């Protein structure tokens, strides 16, 4: 058997080109076979088709058509976030330019645990993370007017780490709080906080979190006044279920007055920073000690593309580690950058490239326009629901999530409608519980969705609802 070609090196491009053609053809074949936003038949049928396509995973003799067959099977059995009827989760369709950049990372295969494995990527990460930290911790000059339109002047010592997403970012935020304030620091969060926050407190051996129904300023004031010891408040800028944004300025003020540390989980809502129209919804975010961002949501990146921004870069010294083969003291003193304290992971790919390429290609205006489009789609869909006598709207959208339900339907009926659409492969809708009832959830992250698509989705739900 001949040695299989490498992706990089002198022969890499000529080896990759025919393989990329194969992948693109197989993606198209799989999408046509799927014929909708997700495969029909439910879990059993999808699993059966995958097993049939894969056959023997490790045969004695290799299959030269494996790439085509497996990519086609994956595409046929995938939920397609670029389909306007695939609107359940914070699961965006990635931009083509970002996916292309991700290919370059796969080919070059840098590893971000030492400078000698990622010379250019480490500098690119430093540039982009400082920029994004500056977006979070921008300071508006006195008298400059609305922060949404004023020049940005970032906090000088802010920084950001690249993560795999909101869960890792939230865990890092709690870890930093524990290392700075001691193991007795207690988490305070609302009932709508992401499940990764109390889970991180458990993983880190912190005291049981204090969960209050909402981070209403009055309730938070009462809670902060009644507790002793170091405290960490975790607010949310864009909840998973509704997109709700906690009252950030008031929360930041209370945390400062009570000397409590503040973390803001803006995994969903952080993308509003790029929009001049919606940035004001995040007023107060600059008061947080740490902020979670996820650009594989309102940033249209392939997974993974998370960040944790920190107001004080010195907080990151808690992550410092020494491994002689990666960051020996004499190498660091000689000027080689120390990357090991930039993550809890050792080997990690430079996910920063796709982010950098997207920011540079679209600019603030282009990225902000995408944010504005999906927010406007949510407003339009909510209006369609409001105007339809057969449906009930939970509340107007804050970002791009809309909760609705067939009027007079039971919770069991709402759940059955969602599962029917999934099993038939006709639509991917989410579910959320709010106001003690079950709702269908539409999360709009596809900027190419048209108003006719929104009307068609509502019509599809109407036709699936038992009468």
N, C-alpha and C positions, 0 to 999 in steps of 0.2 A: 504494500500500500504506500502511495506517495504521501509525503508530509503535507498536511492541509495548509493552505495559504494563510498568512497572517493578515490582520486588518491594517496594521501600520507597516512602516518600512518602505523601501523603494517599490516593492510590488503591491503594496496595499491598495492604492486606488484602482489599479486594473483588476485586482481580485474582487474588490467590493462592488464595482459597477454592475456586473451581471447579477450578483446576489441581491443588490438593491432593487433591480428590475423584478426579480423573482418575488421579493417581499411585497412590492407595490402591487404586482399582479394578484398575488394571493390575498392581500387585503381587500382588493376589489371583488374578487371571487367570493370571499367570505361574507362581505357586506351584502352582496346580491343574494346569496343563499339565505342569509338571515331575513332580509326583506322588511326590516322594521327597526325600532329602537332597541330591541333585545330579542333573544331567541325564544320561540314559542315552545310550549310543552312543559315548562316547569323544570325543577332541578333534576328529576329522574331522566327526562328526555335529553337534557343538555349533557348530563354525565355520560349517558349511553353513547351519544354522538362523539364525544371527546374520546372515550375509550376505543371506539371503533376506528377513529382517525389515527390514534397514537399506536395502537397495537403493542408490540414488544418495545418497551422504552429503551432497553439495552440489548439489542440483538447481537449475535456473534459477528455478523457482517453488517456494516453500516448501510444506510439507505441514502443515496445521493439526492433523493427528492424529499428528504425529511423537512427541510426549511419550508418548502412550498406547502406540504401537507399540514404541518403543525401551525404555521401562520394562518393558513386558511381556516383551520379548525378553531383557532383562537378568535379570529375575526367573526366567524359565523356564530360563535357562542358568547360574544361580548355584548354588554350594554354600551350603546354608542352615545356619548354625551354631546355629540354634534347633531344628533337627531332632535328636532324641536319637541318631540313627545317623550324625550328622556330628560326628566326634570325633577328628580326626586331628591338628590343629595347635593352637597357642596363638592361637585364632581364636574370640573369644567372641561370643555373641549380644548385641548392645547393648541396654541398657535403653531402654524407650520414652521415659522422661523425658529421657534423655541425647540421644536422636535428635531429640526436639522442641526441645531447647535448641540443637542444632546447626543446626536450621532457622532459628532466630532469628539466629544468626551469619551464615548465608548471606544472609539478608534485609538485615541492617544492614551487613554487609561491612566491618567495621573492619579496618584494617591496623596491625599491631603494631610498626611501625618508627618512628613518631613520635606524640607525645601528641596532636597536633591531628587525627590520624586515628582515635584510639581513646582518648578521654578516660576513660570509665568502665571500659573493658576493661583499660586499663593498670593502674588501681588494683586492679581485681578480681584480675588476675594477680599483683600484688605481694602481696596478702593471702593468696591460696591457695597460692602457691609457698612463702611463709614458713611457713604452717601445715604443708605437707607436708614441708618440710625439718625442721621440728620433730618430726614423727612419726619420721623417720629418726634424728635426733640428739637424741632425748629423753634427759634425764638423770634417773635415779631417785634421789630423795633418800636419803642414807645411812640405812639401817635401815628403809626403807619397804617392804621385802619384794620379792616377785616383780614384775619389770618389766612383766609382762603385765597386772597389776591395779593398779599404783601410778599416782599422778598423773604426768602428763607435764610436764617442765620443760625446754623446748627450749634447745639451745645458742644463746646470744644472737646470734652472728654467722653462723649457718648460713643458707643460701639455696638456691634451686633455680631452674633454667631449664626452660622448656617446650620439648620437642623433638618430632620426628615419631616417635620410638620408640627402641628399644634400640640400633639401629645408630648413629644420630646421637648419642645420649647417650654411648655408648662412645667414639666418635670425639672428642667434646668432652672427655671425661675424659683421653684420651691427649694431646690438644692442650694442655690445662692443665698436665699433667705436664711436657710438653716445654718449655713457655714458662717454667715455674717452675724446672725443674732443668736445662734446657739440652738441645740436640739429641742428646746422648749417652745420655740416659736409656734404659734397656733394660727391655722388658716381660718379665715372668715370668708364665706362665699354665699351667694344666693342659691336658691333651689334650682335656678335655671343655669347654673355654671356647668361647664363641660365636665363629663364624668372623669376625665383624665386628672383633674385637680385633686379631688379627694383620694383618688387612687395613688397619685404621686405622694400625697401626705402619708398614706399607708406604707408605700414602698420605702420611704425615707425615714420611717420610724418616728414621725412627728406626732404630736397629740391629736386626738380625734378632732376633725374640723368642726367649726361652729357654722351650721347652715341655717340661714334665715330665709323666710319666704321670698323676699326681694331685697335688693340693696337700696331700698328707699332711704333717703337721708335721715329721716326721723328714726327708722328702725336701726340703721347702722350706728347712729349717734348713741342710741340706747345700748346697743351691743358693745361698742367700744368703751363706753363708760363703765360697763359692768364687769369687764374682764381685766385680769392682771397679767403682767409679763409681756414679752415681745409678741406682737401681732402682725399678721400678714393678711391684708384684704385683697381678694381677687375679684375684680370687676370684669364684666364682659362687654365687648363692643361688637355685637352681632352674635346672638345666641343661635345655636344649631337649629332649634325648632322654629323660631319666629323671626330671627334677625334683630331682636330687640337690643337696643344699646342702653346700658345703665347710665344714670346721670353722672357722667365722668367729672365735670368740674366740681360738683358738690362732694363727690366721694373723695377726690383729691384734696379738697380743702379740709375735710374731716380727718383724713389720714395724716395730713401735715399737723393739724392741731393736736391730735392724740399721739403723734410720733409713731404711727403704724406704717409699716412698709406697704407699698401698693404695687400690685401686679395687675395688668390689664390684658386679658385674653382677647386680642383683636385678630384672631386667625381668620375670621370671616370679614369683619368690617374694616380691617386695615387697608384694604385696597381703596377705600374712599379717600385716603390721603392724596391720591393722584388726581382727584376730581375737584375742580374749582367749584362745581355746583354742590357737591355733597361733603366736602372736607369739613365743613363746620359741624357736622354731626359727631366728629371726633374731638371737638374742643375739650380740653382737659387731659388729653392723652399724654401730653408732655409732662404732666405731674407724676407719672408712674415711674417707679424704680426700674421695672422691667415690663416689656411689651411683647406679646406673641404675635407674629405675622405669618401668614400662609399665602404664598403667591401661586400655589396650585389651586387656589379658589378664585378670588378676584384678582388674578394676575395672569391667568391663562397659560400656566406652565405645566409641562408634564410632571407627574409625581416623581421625586419629591422636591419641594421648594419652600421649606420653612425657614423662619429666622426667629431669634430672640434678641430684641434690642435692649440695651442697658443704658440708663442715664449716666451712670458713673462707671467708666471702663475699668477702674481699679477693682470693682467687684469681681471681675473675671479672674483675679489672681487666685481665687479659691479653687479654680480648676487646674492649677499648675501641677504638672507631673514631670518627672525626669526619667528618661530611659536612654541610656548611654548610646544605643545604636541609632536613636532618632534625634536627640537634642542634647548631646554632651555639652557640659559646661564650657569647655574650651572652644567648641564650634560656635556656640551662642555668643561668647565673648569676641570671637573673630568676625562676627557679623552675619552668621547664617540665621535666618528667621526661625523662631521656635513656634511650631504649629501645633504641638501636642496639647497645649492648653486651650485650643480653639474648639474643642468638642469632647464629649465623653467617649466618642468613637475613636478608634485608631484608624484603620483603613476607611476612607470615605472618598467618594467621587466628587469632583468639583462641580457641584450643581449650580455654582455661581455663574458658569459660562452662559447657560440658557437664559438666566435672569438678566445678565449684562447685555446679551445680544438683544433681548426684547426691549429693555429700557432704551438702548441706543437706537434701535430701529424705529420704535414707535414714538419715543420722546414722551414728555409729560402730557402733551396735548393728545397724542394718539391713545395712550393708555387711559387717560381720563375719559376720553370719548367712549371707550368700551364700557367703562364703569357706568357712565351716564346712560348708555343704551340699555343695559340690563335692568337698571333701576327704573327706567321709563317703561320697559316691558312689564315689570311687576305692577307698576301703577295702572297700566292699561288692562292687565289681566284682572286685577282687583276690581276695576270699574266694570268689566264684563260680568264678573260674579255678582257684584252689587246690583247691577241692573237686571239680572236674570231672576225671575220669581221662583225658579226651582232650586236655587242655591242660597247658601248663607255664607257671608264673609266674616271671618274672625275679627280682623282689624286691617286698616290700611297698612301697606308694607313700609318698613323702615329702610330696608336695603332692597333685596331682590327676592324675598321669600313671601309667599302668599299661602295662608291657611284658609280652606273653604270646605264645605260639606253639602251634600244634598239636603235640602230643607226637609225637616221632619224624619230624617233617616235615623235609625238606631246606630249605636257604635258598631255593633256586629255587622250591620249592613254596609257601613263605611269601610270597614276592614275587608269585607267580601268584595266590594267594588275594586279596591286596589289589587287584591290578589287575582281577581278575574282578568284585569288588564295585564298584569304581569304574566300569568299563565298563557294568555293568548298572544303575548308578544306585541301588544298594541301600544302600551304606554308604561312608563316607569314613573310612578308617583310615590312621594314619601308619605309618612304618617307622623302625626305629632299629637300629643295630648295637651290641651289648653282649656282653661275654664271648666275643668272636670269633664271634658268631652273629647272624643277622638275626631281628628280633622285630617283631610287629605292635604298634602303639602306639595306645593310647586316651588322649586328653587330655580330661578332663571339665571343661567350663567352663559347662555349661548347668544352672543351679540348678533348672530345672523337670523334669529327667530323673528318671524313676521307677525303682524297682528292677525292675519288669517290663520296662522298656526295656533295662536292662542285661542281663537274662537273655535278652531277645529278640536283642540284638546278638551275644551269645556263641553263641546257637543258630544265627544266620545264618552266622557264621563256620564253625561246625561243619558246617553243611550245604553249605558251599562248598568245604570241604577235600577233596581227592581221597583216596580210601580205597585 
